[in-house]
Amino acid sequence: MTEYKQCIVTRDDLKLSKGKLAVQVAHAAVTASDFADKKERDAWMKDG
């Protein structure tokens, strides 16, 4: 299985609350996983 790493960079000039920033980061992470190779994603989901 290919090893992946993810880095999500945020901007502090947007003045989002910590909660809203956390939600946006979570959305970005989920969206990125949706674009991942299906076979790799399914293997990752199976392994937990």
C-alpha positions as semicolon CSV with decimal commas, in nm:
position;residue;x (nm);y (nm);z (nm)
1;M;0,000;0,000;0,000
2;T;0,127;0,347;-0,086
3;E;0,203;0,574;0,206
4;Y;0,037;0,914;0,200
5;K;0,078;1,220;0,416
6;Q;-0,154;1,518;0,434
7;C;-0,081;1,874;0,534
8;I;-0,361;2,130;0,548
9;V;-0,248;2,491;0,565
10;T;-0,481;2,757;0,701
11;R;-0,481;3,134;0,683
12;D;-0,508;3,335;1,002
13;D;-0,624;3,650;0,821
14;L;-0,968;3,492;0,765
15;K;-1,050;3,548;1,133
16;L;-1,244;3,224;1,175
17;S;-1,328;3,098;1,521
18;K;-1,141;2,784;1,629
19;G;-1,456;2,578;1,584
20;K;-1,528;2,704;1,232
21;L;-1,164;2,657;1,136
22;A;-1,175;2,298;1,266
23;V;-1,486;2,228;1,057
24;Q;-1,325;2,370;0,743
25;V;-1,010;2,163;0,801
26;A;-1,222;1,850;0,849
27;H;-1,411;1,922;0,525
28;A;-1,079;1,962;0,343
29;A;-0,948;1,632;0,480
30;V;-1,262;1,441;0,380
31;T;-1,268;1,599;0,034
32;A;-0,902;1,509;-0,020
33;S;-0,971;1,148;0,075
34;D;-1,259;1,142;-0,175
35;F;-1,007;1,226;-0,449
36;A;-0,766;0,952;-0,341
37;D;-0,730;0,633;-0,541
38;K;-1,036;0,417;-0,468
39;K;-0,831;0,100;-0,411
40;E;-0,599;0,278;-0,167
41;R;-0,890;0,448;0,012
42;D;-1,080;0,120;0,049
43;A;-0,770;-0,051;0,192
44;W;-0,724;0,234;0,439
45;M;-1,091;0,217;0,544
46;K;-1,064;-0,161;0,591
47;D;-0,753;-0,131;0,809
48;G;-0,908;0,142;1,025
